[in-house]
């Protein structure tokens, strides 16, 4: 048999096999009694989702809204999810506990907000000199990521799922230029998570000002610098009116995974098709979030630099080297103190080493070439 003939034959055989198994399923399904007392659009299951974001906040809050909207739409209104912003039912940083207690069936936020309870949680959001969004999704969906995350939250009766990604973040807003390590000394800066601990070692006074108070603190000089997300989100907050120097790269969050939390008991009580819909809707909204940040960041950055006089700057090699070395020390300390954090970080480190060879050989090599060609017109 020639190759082309074989491919045609194999393709037809495959179609036939699918058709047969399709018939079988149809027969067994039609023989089963129709679900008579499940939820309907007229008598739906109603869920609440609490979030760590201000209601409808661009990118992050709308990501949570999308999950709720898709679940409601995909289920034909049989499962209706209502979203509550930070402070409406519980404060931002009580989302995890509210889902654990069943006060809300779902939550949306980022895992590093729970690192005070569980140091390992931070790694499911971001860590300094960590993974890009694509790389992180590889670890989560096709590596050990989601399995380890589930293991960490299982004692709390919570099922975690990746609930979006911001893509690469920025290094922050500064009221004066940061030319050398000396310039960090004595600064008062908002930067949460492991990155904040790294800056503390460089004599920065690190604070964790909540998002809603951040602009005011930077504007009145309570803090000298602030890190939030990236151009799309930062423009919405108006940081450019309080600080002029905007630094890249976001060494502390080369991407940040958001999380969707599901109360396990509520999830297990759903009919199987609604369980699949919940999972599918979360995945779909997560893709939307990353795509929106990718599409909007550069337009926002142009608005900042061209219309608002923001100066885009890059941390020097000397600064990046010091941040990298200090990050390694901090990560070593965190993982020495907590066995599960070590287990998660060991998995991430092995994966980073492996995926970096691929990303750098393929994507990075291509991007460098494309940059040369585009620059030369
Ligand atoms: Ca951030």
Boltz pocket constraint, residues with backbone or C-beta under 6 A from the ligand:
constraints:
  - pocket:
      binder: B
      contacts: [[A, 169], [A, 170], [A, 227], [A, 228], [A, 229], [A, 253]]
      max_distance: 6.0
